[in-house]
């Protein structure tokens, strides 16, 4: 949508960066309280709240008359993820045996990536074939989100699913939340997410301006990349269970980064799209492993907070990364953004490989 917003409101690169940064800043402020609430109240209430925020955010975005109003809607849509992931991941981690965590996370992520895929694909279909305006795309999803909110209340009561006081320590589990390996793990996530935060805001702009892609081309690529999660996430969970969480995470993400770098040295829409989709496929393969690592490096009594804190580096660097990327774009051009991201990605992977010790 950022391409449409830029044209309608005549936004500068720095303004585009701020649109991405402000919701992330708000997410940072809520991350730790959400982790505490996850441990205190369980999953059901927070999941319901997150879905309600999504509906409200989509409604506000659908009636946007100014960039400020759009940012309000985007803040609520961003907080949806903040309020959803800690309780849902900690709940899933407790439902299964330790040896099955990676597989369980694989199935959980498969559903999530499928949902994420529907958004960009709906842009392609609704705007490309039914002549919807971008605001109407947001409004189209409001009743479906509301249906999701209704479905939450048909689930069995999850209260206590995140209540850490009921969880007894397990032999081999860590006893303190901010242990050395967890801190290194957070550092690795933060470095990698800084790279993703830089490219996430300006990749669409680069492909539209420098390579002549249409909004429909972008929707197909971003939507298809998430559809891949239906296969990649369960496979990644299975492989992480066989090879080990850390080993599989480093291997799958490392191969994916190579595909990502190669994509920028291609010509034409299809070669870039193919390599980008391979990069995304490999990244999704590693997601169950990183989710399982979070559980392993968190004390059982504080797993909700562990998951919340694991998303904190992403939220924090997402405040800074778009602004840094905007500065690079203004001074050096768009392509140097991605050159810097290449280096930062592999640096984060090196921190995970050499800085995090897991049995």
Protein Blocks (a to p, Z undefined) as FASTA:
>chain_A
ZZmmmmmnopafklmmmmmmmmmmmmmmmmmmmmmmmmmnommlmmmmmmmmmmmmmmmm
mmgcbfklmmmmmmmmmmmmmmmmmmmmmmmmmmpcfklmmmmmmmmmmmmmmmmmmmmm
mmmmmmmmnopafklmmmmmmmmmmmmmmmmmmpccfehjlmmklpccdehiafbfklmk
lmmmmmmmmmmmmmmmmmmmmmmmmmmmmnopafklmmmmmmmmmmmmmmmmmmmmmmmm
mnopklmmmmmmmmmmmmmmmmmmcgcjklmmmmmmmmmmmmmmmmmmmmmmmmmmpcfk
lmmmmmmmmmmmmmmmmmmmmmmmmmmmmmnojklmmmmmmmmmmmmmmmmmmmpccZZ
